């Protein structure tokens, strides 16, 4: 109430301040691309990361940040002119960009020659203390390498990440051009007023701008991944518009039934504003669960999501009510001439009739929806998790074409070779050192699942060995090989570190296995306590968590069926990957729990209000669904539109996240909210409202004011 009165009295202040902040943030965010991190995809203390660091610090060569492939269809690598052209090209590298470049001629390594002898691969280690600085070296190196008559292609981890970053940022700009007009058109259909439709879009835009500015300020202390920009833009638009939709819709209802604009603003803040703020606080807390994982990308996701959710919620209860106070009845300006919709009877409306139909046979609907959700979940049973490689790029992306060619045309294979760094106490340039290394390497290559081995480089006491294998990097058999290598006793007095894509996936899975249960427990407790306080029921929060787990499982299963198994990939514009990004389930889990709980919060709070008024569980479910379903459906439609727009990205990890969000919200707004929740609440009956020490038989509870739903209309549920 106090905030509502303040925004009504000092409207210009609450409007101008966010606009100024957004303008300053936009100026600051104009340089955000220079502050983005290109690393953070693996925990720093993971063995696979320590292996990569050991190659750089102990050996100084033998690693490959970038693999440059030189091709000439008229000459072979055995010809002097071929060698001279490649070496002259490498000599032109800008100073300070290359630490080492390993060629076929410098080490006499046949695996660096293509099978047709018309191409050679050069393993280049870039200068830089971290992934971001090495990316800067790559950006300087690439335009400088030239060789007349040769085609140069770039593979390797840095080239792939650069391709992913470039494509992601371009896709964000394109998705914005698609999403904003579509969301505006959808809001026009919902509100039937141009001014009312514009307000949520403006709030979404301000949320994105301010959040990007905040991330620029945080970039000195938090590693902000380039993927975060895509996340912030999609979430800022979806959630900013959602929150504003609730507030604008409620204000129009209050304005129709009150004598003054300030009273309508005050009532809106006390109802819709309170609900939006509590929902935003819940989602912010859930997003911060990502900070429990010591992986830069996941922490950046958590920080970005938490900031944009919090900014959207704050703007929706401050700047938006202030703008509504200034507009007053003009919020309905620019009306569309469409067929007039009749007011909906909350007892006999279509959603109420559906709820009563479901509650007439609740057991049938519970079993039917559970079977449908479990069927969608079934593919999750054969989930394969892998570390993102070139397959996350579109099939025609240069870095993917080069990386695929590296695996297809060269004897050592592609980027999925297992990297082994072995350190021995003897110097490797001595007979004892050579004997120790050879004996241990012989044991290594005879392990089950191991293919060819190559000692790529040595230093005084360390060597880096690359091993091929018969399966893909994400295959469980390859991860089993990584475990066998790690279980192999190192040379006496020595040390062994195992790296590569398979080892990265194995390390990340082990990390998630240790941290995920605690993250889920903290999220479940946080959500349960908040819903318990809001709904004053022990049973409903537990039911909400269980129902959300079912819908999340179904969306995960659908993702596996599409991306990993390759079904309907044409529909989403993707190609079969054979795996799901190892961090994707956790990121999706935290994001979708927040979104699902958002809608659950709105629905159950409205049902709670009706139960407090009537004491009739069946009537409360029917009327609560009727009064909340239109706005929940509208909000879900906005998220679906935004998800679909950003799912057009050519980067698989972004596409997976957006398609997963689309599926989860579609299921949540249909099977779960319309069928499963009413049926389950009918079966539970008065047990829904059980709270120790309190009777569930009383209709008017007293003592606690019900949490009002933001769209609880007195005459109509039309937004």
C-alpha positions in Angstrom: 0.0 0.0 0.0 2.8 2.4 0.9 4.7 1.8 -2.3 1.5 2.2 -4.3 0.8 5.6 -2.7 4.4 6.7 -3.2 4.4 5.8 -6.9 1.1 7.7 -7.4 2.3 10.8 -5.6 5.8 11.0 -7.1 5.1 9.5 -10.5 7.6 11.5 -12.5 10.4 10.5 -10.1 9.6 6.8 -10.4 9.5 7.1 -14.2 12.4 9.4 -14.9 14.9 7.6 -12.6 14.6 4.2 -14.3 14.8 5.9 -17.7 18.0 7.7 -16.8 19.4 4.5 -15.4 18.5 2.6 -18.5 20.2 5.3 -20.7 23.4 5.2 -18.6 23.3 1.4 -18.6 22.9 1.3 -22.4 26.0 3.5 -22.8 27.9 1.2 -20.4 26.6 -1.9 -22.2 27.8 -0.7 -25.6 31.2 -2.0 -24.7 30.0 -5.3 -23.1 31.4 -7.4 -25.9 34.9 -6.3 -24.9 34.3 -7.6 -21.3 32.8 -10.9 -22.1 34.5 -14.1 -21.0 35.2 -16.9 -23.5 36.1 -19.4 -20.8 34.5 -20.7 -17.6 33.3 -23.9 -19.2 35.1 -26.2 -16.7 35.9 -25.9 -13.0 39.4 -24.6 -12.5 40.4 -27.3 -10.1 39.1 -30.1 -12.3 41.8 -32.6 -13.4 41.1 -32.0 -17.1 41.7 -28.3 -16.6 44.9 -28.9 -14.6 46.0 -31.2 -17.5 45.6 -28.3 -20.0 47.5 -26.0 -17.6 50.3 -28.5 -17.2 50.8 -28.7 -21.0 51.2 -25.0 -21.1 53.3 -24.4 -18.0 55.4 -27.6 -17.8 56.0 -28.4 -21.5 55.2 -25.2 -23.4 54.2 -27.0 -26.6 52.2 -30.0 -27.7 48.8 -28.4 -27.0 46.5 -27.0 -29.5 44.4 -24.0 -28.8 43.9 -23.7 -32.6 44.6 -26.1 -35.3 45.4 -24.4 -38.6 44.8 -26.7 -41.6 46.7 -25.7 -44.8 45.4 -27.1 -48.0 46.7 -27.1 -51.5 45.1 -29.4 -54.1 48.1 -29.2 -56.5 51.0 -29.9 -54.2 51.7 -32.4 -51.4 53.4 -31.9 -48.0 56.5 -33.7 -49.3 57.2 -30.9 -51.7 59.6 -28.2 -50.4 57.3 -25.4 -51.7 54.5 -26.7 -49.5 56.7 -26.6 -46.4 58.2 -23.2 -47.3 54.7 -21.7 -47.8 53.4 -23.0 -44.4 56.5 -21.9 -42.5 56.6 -18.5 -44.1 52.9 -18.1 -43.2 53.6 -19.0 -39.5 56.5 -16.6 -39.4 54.2 -13.8 -40.2 52.2 -14.3 -37.0 52.0 -11.0 -35.0 54.4 -10.8 -32.2 53.0 -12.0 -28.9 50.2 -14.1 -30.3 51.8 -17.6 -30.6 53.6 -19.6 -27.8 54.4 -22.5 -30.0 53.5 -24.0 -33.4 54.0 -27.7 -34.0 54.2 -28.8 -37.6 54.8 -32.1 -39.4 58.3 -31.0 -40.4 59.4 -29.7 -37.0 58.6 -32.9 -35.2 58.3 -35.5 -38.0 54.7 -36.4 -36.9 52.8 -38.3 -39.7 49.4 -37.8 -37.9 49.7 -34.1 -38.8 49.5 -35.0 -42.5 46.1 -35.7 -44.2 45.5 -39.1 -45.7 45.7 -37.6 -49.2 48.9 -35.7 -48.4 47.4 -32.5 -49.7 46.8 -30.9 -46.3 48.7 -30.5 -43.1 47.6 -29.6 -39.6 49.5 -27.1 -37.4 48.9 -27.3 -33.7 49.2 -23.7 -32.3 49.3 -22.7 -28.7 48.2 -19.1 -28.3 49.6 -16.6 -26.0 47.5 -15.5 -23.0 47.0 -16.2 -19.3 43.3 -17.3 -19.8 40.8 -18.2 -22.4 39.7 -14.6 -23.0 43.2 -13.4 -23.6 43.9 -16.3 -25.8 40.8 -15.5 -27.8 42.2 -12.0 -28.3 45.5 -13.5 -29.6 43.4 -15.6 -32.0 41.6 -12.6 -33.3 45.0 -11.0 -34.1 46.5 -14.1 -35.6 43.8 -15.2 -37.9 43.8 -12.3 -40.4 47.7 -12.3 -40.4 48.2 -15.9 -41.6 48.3 -16.0 -45.4 49.8 -18.4 -47.9 49.4 -17.9 -51.7 47.6 -20.8 -53.3 46.6 -22.3 -50.0 43.2 -22.5 -48.2 43.6 -22.1 -44.5 40.9 -23.5 -42.1 40.8 -23.2 -38.4 39.7 -25.9 -36.0 40.4 -26.5 -32.3 38.7 -25.3 -29.1 39.4 -21.6 -29.5 38.2 -21.6 -33.1 35.0 -23.4 -32.1 34.3 -21.1 -29.1 34.9 -18.1 -31.3 32.4 -19.5 -33.9 29.8 -20.1 -31.1 30.3 -16.6 -29.7 30.0 -14.9 -33.0 26.9 -16.8 -34.0 25.3 -16.4 -30.6 25.6 -12.7 -30.5 24.4 -12.4 -34.1 21.4 -14.6 -33.3 20.5 -12.5 -30.3 20.2 -9.4 -32.5 18.1 -11.3 -35.0 15.9 -12.8 -32.3 15.3 -9.4 -30.8 14.0 -8.2 -34.2 11.7 -11.2 -34.3 10.5 -11.3 -30.7 9.7 -7.7 -29.9 7.1 -7.2 -32.8 5.6 -10.7 -32.1 5.2 -10.0 -28.4 3.7 -6.6 -29.1 1.2 -8.2 -31.5 0.3 -10.8 -28.9 -0.2 -8.1 -26.3 -2.4 -6.1 -28.7 -4.7 -9.1 -29.0 -4.7 -9.5 -25.2 -5.3 -5.9 -24.1 -6.9 -4.6 -27.4 -5.1 -1.3 -26.7 -1.9 0.0 -28.2 -0.8 1.9 -25.1 -1.5 -1.0 -22.7 0.3 -3.4 -25.0 3.3 -1.1 -25.3 3.9 -0.8 -21.6 5.0 -4.4 -20.9 7.3 -4.3 -23.9 8.9 -1.1 -22.7 9.4 -2.7 -19.3 11.0 -5.7 -20.9 13.4 -3.5 -22.9 14.3 -1.4 -19.8 15.0 -4.6 -17.9 17.4 -5.9 -20.6 19.2 -2.5 -20.8 19.6 -2.1 -17.1 20.7 -5.7 -16.6 23.4 -5.5 -19.2 24.7 -2.3 -17.6 24.8 -4.1 -14.2 26.7 -7.0 -15.7 29.3 -4.6 -17.1 29.8 -3.3 -13.6 30.1 -6.9 -12.3 32.4 -8.1 -15.0 35.4 -7.1 -12.9 34.4 -9.6 -10.2 32.2 -12.1 -12.0 33.1 -13.9 -15.2 30.4 -13.0 -17.6 30.1 -15.5 -20.4 29.1 -14.5 -23.9 26.2 -17.0 -23.5 24.9 -14.8 -20.7 23.9 -12.0 -23.2 21.6 -14.4 -25.0 20.1 -15.5 -21.7 19.6 -12.0 -20.3 17.9 -10.8 -23.5 15.5 -13.7 -23.7 14.7 -13.8 -20.0 14.5 -10.0 -19.7 11.9 -9.9 -22.5 9.9 -12.9 -21.4 9.8 -12.2 -17.7 9.7 -8.4 -17.9 6.7 -8.6 -20.2 5.1 -11.3 -18.0 5.3 -9.3 -14.8 4.2 -6.1 -16.5 1.3 -7.9 -18.1 -0.1 -8.8 -14.6 0.2 -5.3 -13.3 -1.2 -3.5 -16.4 -4.2 -5.9 -16.5 -5.0 -5.4 -12.8 -4.7 -1.6 -13.1 -7.3 -1.5 -15.9 -9.7 -3.5 -13.8 -9.1 -1.3 -10.7 -9.5 1.8 -12.9 -12.9 0.6 -14.1 -14.2 0.2 -10.6 -12.7 3.2 -8.7 -13.2 6.9 -8.6 -9.6 8.0 -8.7 -6.4 7.0 -10.5 -4.3 7.1 -7.3 -6.7 4.6 -5.6 -6.4 2.3 -8.6 -2.6 2.5 -8.6 -2.5 1.8 -4.8 -4.8 -1.2 -5.1 -2.8 -2.5 -8.1 0.4 -2.4 -6.1 -1.2 -4.0 -3.1 -2.4 -7.0 -5.2 -0.7 -7.5 -8.5 2.5 -5.7 -7.4 2.8 -7.8 -4.2 2.4 -11.0 -6.1 4.8 -10.0 -8.8 7.4 -8.9 -6.2 7.1 -12.2 -4.2 7.2 -14.2 -7.4 10.3 -12.3 -8.5 12.0 -12.9 -5.2 11.3 -16.6 -5.4 12.7 -16.9 -8.9 15.8 -14.7 -8.0 16.5 -17.0 -5.1 16.2 -20.1 -7.3 18.5 -18.6 -10.0 21.2 -17.9 -7.4 21.3 -21.7 -6.8 23.7 -21.7 -9.8 26.3 -20.1 -7.6 26.7 -23.4 -5.8 28.5 -24.8 -8.9 32.2 -23.7 -9.3 31.8 -23.5 -13.1 32.1 -20.0 -14.7 29.4 -20.4 -17.3 26.9 -21.7 -14.7 27.7 -18.9 -12.2 27.4 -16.3 -15.0 24.0 -17.8 -15.9 22.9 -17.6 -12.2 24.0 -14.0 -11.8 22.6 -12.9 -15.1 19.2 -14.6 -14.5 19.0 -13.3 -10.9 19.8 -9.7 -12.0 17.3 -9.6 -14.9 14.5 -11.2 -12.8 15.1 -8.8 -9.9 15.2 -5.8 -12.2 12.0 -6.9 -14.0 10.2 -7.3 -10.7 11.4 -3.9 -9.3 10.5 -2.0 -12.4 7.0 -3.7 -12.5 6.2 -2.4 -9.0 7.8 1.0 -9.3 8.3 2.5 -12.8 5.2 0.8 -14.2 2.7 1.8 -11.6 4.1 5.4 -11.8 3.6 5.4 -15.6 0.1 4.1 -15.1 -0.6 6.9 -12.6 0.5 9.4 -15.2 -1.6 7.8 -18.0 -4.7 7.1 -16.0 -7.6 6.3 -18.4 -5.2 7.0 -21.4 -3.9 3.5 -20.7 -6.8 2.3 -22.9 -5.9 4.6 -25.8 -5.4 3.2 -29.2 -8.1 0.6 -29.0 -8.3 -2.1 -31.7 -11.7 -2.5 -33.4 -12.1 -6.3 -32.7 -15.3 -8.2 -31.8 -16.2 -7.4 -28.3 -15.6 -10.2 -25.7 -18.3 -10.8 -23.2 -17.6 -10.8 -19.5 -16.8 -14.3 -18.1 -18.9 -15.8 -15.3 -16.3 -17.1 -12.9 -18.6 -20.0 -12.0 -19.6 -21.0 -15.5 -16.7 -19.9 -17.6 -14.8 -22.3 -19.9 -12.0 -22.8 -17.5 -14.4 -23.4 -14.6 -16.3 -25.9 -16.7 -13.1 -27.7 -17.6 -12.1 -27.9 -14.0 -15.4 -29.3 -13.0 -15.2 -31.9 -15.8 -11.8 -32.9 -14.6 -12.8 -33.0 -10.9 -15.8 -35.2 -11.8 -13.4 -38.0 -12.6 -10.1 -36.9 -11.0 -8.6 -40.4 -10.9 -8.9 -40.9 -14.6 -7.3 -37.5 -15.3 -4.5 -38.0 -12.8 -3.6 -41.4 -14.3 -4.0 -40.1 -17.9 -1.8 -37.0 -17.4 0.8 -39.0 -15.4 1.0 -41.6 -18.2 1.5 -38.8 -20.8 4.2 -37.1 -18.8 6.0 -40.3 -18.0 5.9 -41.3 -21.7 7.6 -38.0 -22.5 10.0 -38.5 -19.7 11.0 -42.0 -20.9 13.8 -41.0 -23.3 15.6 -39.3 -20.4 16.4 -42.8 -19.2 19.1 -43.1 -21.9 20.4 -39.6 -21.6 24.0 -39.1 -22.8 25.8 -36.0 -21.5 28.8 -34.6 -23.4 31.0 -31.6 -23.4 30.1 -29.2 -26.2 32.3 -29.5 -29.3 32.0 -28.4 -32.9 28.6 -30.1 -33.2 27.1 -27.2 -31.3 27.6 -25.1 -34.4 25.5 -25.2 -37.6 26.6 -27.8 -40.1 27.9 -25.1 -42.5 29.9 -23.1 -39.9 33.6 -22.8 -40.9 34.9 -24.0 -37.5 32.7 -27.0 -37.6 33.6 -27.9 -41.2 37.3 -27.6 -40.3 37.0 -29.7 -37.0 35.0 -32.4 -38.8 37.6 -32.5 -41.5 40.3 -32.9 -38.9 38.6 -35.9 -37.5 37.9 -37.4 -40.9 41.1 -36.8 -42.9 43.9 -37.1 -40.3 45.1 -40.3 -38.6 45.1 -38.9 -35.1 41.4 -38.0 -35.3 39.7 -34.9 -34.3 39.2 -32.9 -31.1 38.0 -35.8 -29.1 41.4 -37.4 -28.5 42.2 -38.2 -24.8 45.0 -36.0 -23.5 47.4 -37.5 -21.0 50.1 -35.5 -19.2 52.7 -37.6 -17.4 55.5 -36.3 -15.2 58.4 -38.5 -14.1 61.2 -37.8 -11.7 63.9 -38.7 -14.2 64.9 -36.3 -17.0 63.3 -37.5 -20.2 66.5 -36.7 -22.2 68.2 -39.5 -20.3 68.1 -43.3 -20.9 66.4 -43.9 -17.6 63.8 -41.2 -18.4 63.1 -42.6 -21.8 62.8 -46.1 -20.5 60.3 -45.0 -17.8 58.2 -43.1 -20.2 58.2 -45.8 -22.8 57.2 -48.5 -20.3 54.4 -46.5 -18.9 53.1 -45.4 -22.3 53.1 -49.1 -23.3 50.8 -49.9 -20.4 48.7 -46.9 -21.4 48.1 -47.9 -25.1 47.2 -51.5 -24.1 44.2 -50.4 -22.0 40.8 -51.6 -23.3 39.3 -49.1 -25.6 42.6 -47.3 -26.5 43.5 -46.8 -30.1 46.7 -45.2 -31.4 49.0 -43.1 -29.2 51.2 -40.2 -30.0 53.8 -38.5 -27.7 53.3 -35.0 -29.0 55.9 -33.1 -26.9 58.2 -33.5 -24.0 60.1 -31.3 -21.5 62.7 -32.2 -18.9 60.3 -34.2 -16.8 56.9 -34.1 -18.5 55.3 -35.4 -21.7 51.9 -35.0 -23.3 50.4 -38.0 -25.0 47.3 -38.1 -27.2 45.2 -41.3 -27.5 42.6 -42.1 -30.1 39.6 -44.3 -29.3 36.9 -46.1 -31.2 33.9 -44.2 -29.8 32.8 -40.6 -29.7 33.9 -38.3 -26.9 30.6 -38.3 -25.2 30.2 -42.1 -25.3 30.1 -43.7 -21.9 32.8 -46.1 -23.1 35.2 -43.2 -23.7 34.5 -41.8 -20.2 35.2 -45.3 -18.9 38.5 -45.2 -20.7 39.3 -41.9 -18.9 38.6 -43.6 -15.6 40.8 -46.5 -16.5 43.7 -44.2 -17.4 43.2 -42.3 -14.1 43.2 -45.7 -12.2 46.5 -46.8 -13.9 49.3 -46.4 -11.4 51.6 -43.5 -12.5 55.4 -44.1 -12.9 57.2 -44.4 -9.6 57.4 -40.9 -8.1 55.5 -39.4 -11.0 52.1 -37.9 -11.7 49.4 -38.3 -14.4 46.7 -35.9 -15.4 44.0 -36.8 -17.9 42.3 -34.1 -20.1 40.4 -33.7 -23.3 36.6 -33.4 -24.0 35.7 -36.8 -22.5 37.7 -36.0 -19.3 36.0 -32.6 -19.1 32.6 -34.2 -19.3 33.6 -36.8 -16.7 34.9 -34.1 -14.3 31.7 -32.0 -14.8 29.5 -35.0 -14.2 31.3 -35.8 -11.0 31.1 -32.2 -9.9 27.3 -32.0 -10.6 26.8 -35.3 -8.8 28.4 -33.8 -5.7 26.8 -30.4 -5.8 23.4 -31.0 -7.5 21.7 -32.8 -4.6 22.6 -29.8 -2.3 21.4 -27.3 -4.9 18.1 -29.1 -5.3 17.6 -29.5 -1.6 18.3 -25.8 -1.0 15.9 -24.8 -3.9 13.2 -27.2 -2.7 13.4 -25.9 0.9 13.5 -22.3 -0.2 10.5 -22.8 -2.5 8.6 -24.9 0.0 8.9 -22.4 2.8 7.9 -19.4 0.6 4.8 -21.3 -0.7 4.0 -22.5 2.8 4.0 -18.9 4.0 1.9 -17.7 1.1 -0.6 -20.5 0.9 -0.7 -21.5 4.6 -0.8 -25.2 3.7 1.7 -28.0 4.3 0.3 -30.1 1.4 0.1 -27.7 -1.5 3.8 -26.8 -1.6 4.8 -30.5 -1.6 2.3 -31.1 -4.4 3.6 -28.2 -6.4 7.2 -29.5 -6.1 6.1 -33.0 -7.2 4.0 -31.7 -10.1 6.9 -29.5 -11.3 9.3 -32.4 -11.2 7.0 -34.4 -13.5 6.7 -31.5 -16.1 10.5 -31.0 -15.9 11.1 -34.7 -16.5 8.9 -34.6 -19.5 10.6 -31.6 -21.0 14.1 -33.2 -20.4 12.9 -36.4 -22.1 11.6 -34.5 -25.1 14.9 -32.8 -25.4 16.8 -36.1 -25.4 14.3 -37.5 -28.0 14.9 -34.4 -30.3 18.5 -33.4 -30.0 20.3 -36.6 -28.8 18.2 -39.1 -30.7 17.6 -36.9 -33.8 13.7 -37.0 -34.0 11.9 -33.9 -35.4 15.2 -32.0 -35.7 13.9 -30.5 -39.0 11.1 -28.9 -37.0 13.5 -27.1 -34.7 16.1 -26.4 -37.3 18.8 -28.6 -35.7 20.9 -31.6 -36.5 21.4 -34.7 -34.3 24.1 -34.2 -31.8 24.1 -37.6 -30.1 24.4 -36.0 -26.7 23.1 -33.2 -24.5 25.4 -30.5 -23.2 26.6 -31.6 -19.8 25.6 -28.3 -18.1 22.3 -28.0 -19.8 20.1 -30.1 -17.5 21.2 -28.1 -14.4 20.7 -24.7 -16.1 17.3 -25.8 -17.4 16.4 -27.3 -14.1 17.0 -24.1 -12.2 15.4 -21.9 -14.9 12.3 -24.0 -15.4 11.7 -24.6 -11.7 11.6 -20.8 -11.4 9.2 -20.4 -14.3 6.9 -23.2 -13.2 6.8 -22.0 -9.6 5.9 -18.6 -10.9 2.7 -19.9 -12.6 2.0 -22.3 -9.7 2.3 -19.4 -7.3 -0.3 -17.3 -9.3 -2.7 -20.3 -9.6 -2.6 -21.6 -6.0 -2.7 -18.1 -4.5 -6.0 -17.5 -6.4 -7.4 -20.8 -5.4 -6.4 -20.1 -1.8 -8.2 -16.8 -1.9 -11.4 -18.5 -3.1 -11.2 -21.3 -0.5 -10.8 -18.7 2.3 -13.9 -17.0 1.0 -16.1 -20.2 0.6 -14.6 -23.1 2.4 -15.5 -25.2 -0.6 -12.5 -27.0 -2.1 -14.2 -28.0 -5.4 -15.6 -24.5 -6.0 -12.3 -22.9 -5.0 -10.4 -24.9 -7.6 -13.0 -24.2 -10.4 -13.3 -20.5 -9.7 -9.6 -20.1 -9.0 -8.7 -21.7 -12.3 -11.3 -19.6 -14.2 -9.9 -16.4 -12.7 -6.2 -17.2 -13.1 -6.1 -19.3 -16.2 -6.6 -16.4 -18.7 -3.7 -14.4 -17.4 -1.5 -17.5 -16.9 -2.2 -18.5 -20.5 -1.4 -15.0 -21.7 1.8 -15.0 -19.8 2.8 -18.4 -21.0 2.0 -17.4 -24.6 4.5 -14.5 -24.2 7.2 -16.9 -23.0 6.4 -19.3 -25.8 6.8 -16.6 -28.4 10.1 -15.4 -26.9 11.4 -19.0 -26.6 10.4 -19.7 -30.2 12.2 -16.6 -31.5 15.4 -17.4 -29.6 15.2 -21.0 -30.6 16.0 -19.9 -34.2 19.6 -19.6 -33.0 22.0 -21.7 -35.0 24.0 -22.6 -31.8 22.8 -25.9 -30.4 23.3 -25.2 -26.7 21.1 -22.0 -27.0 18.5 -23.9 -29.1 18.4 -26.7 -26.6 17.7 -24.2 -23.8 15.0 -22.4 -25.7 13.3 -25.5 -27.0 13.4 -27.0 -23.6 11.8 -23.9 -22.1 9.1 -23.9 -24.9 8.2 -27.5 -24.2 8.2 -27.1 -20.4 6.0 -24.0 -20.5 3.6 -25.6 -23.1 3.2 -28.7 -20.9 2.9 -26.6 -17.7 0.1 -24.4 -19.2 -1.9 -27.3 -20.6 -1.5 -30.8 -19.1 -0.3 -29.6 -15.7 -2.3 -26.5 -14.8 -5.5 -27.4 -16.7 -5.7 -31.1 -15.9 -3.3 -32.5 -13.3 -3.5 -29.8 -10.7 -7.4 -29.7 -10.5 -7.6 -33.5 -10.5 -4.9 -33.8 -7.8 -6.5 -31.1 -5.7 -9.9 -32.8 -6.0 -8.5 -36.1 -4.8 -6.7 -34.4 -1.9 -9.9 -32.5 -0.9 -9.6 -30.7 2.4 -6.2 -32.2 2.9 -5.0 -29.5 0.5 -5.4 -26.9 3.2 -4.0 -28.8 6.2 -1.8 -26.8 8.5 -0.9 -28.1 11.9 -2.8 -26.3 14.6 -5.4 -24.9 12.2 -8.8 -26.2 11.2 -9.4 -26.7 7.5 -13.2 -26.6 7.9 -13.5 -22.9 8.2 -14.4 -21.0 5.0 -13.4 -17.5 6.2 -10.1 -18.0 7.9 -9.5 -14.7 9.5 -6.2 -13.7 10.9 -4.4 -13.8 7.6 -5.3 -11.8 4.5 -5.2 -14.0 1.5 -2.5 -13.4 -1.1 -4.5 -11.7 -3.8 -3.9 -12.8 -7.4 -2.9 -10.0 -9.7 -5.8 -10.6 -12.0 -8.6 -11.1 -9.6 -11.3 -9.2 -11.3 -14.6 -8.3 -9.8 -16.6 -8.4 -13.0 -14.4 -9.9 -15.7 -11.3 -12.0 -16.1 -10.4 -10.5 -19.4 -6.9 -8.9 -19.2 
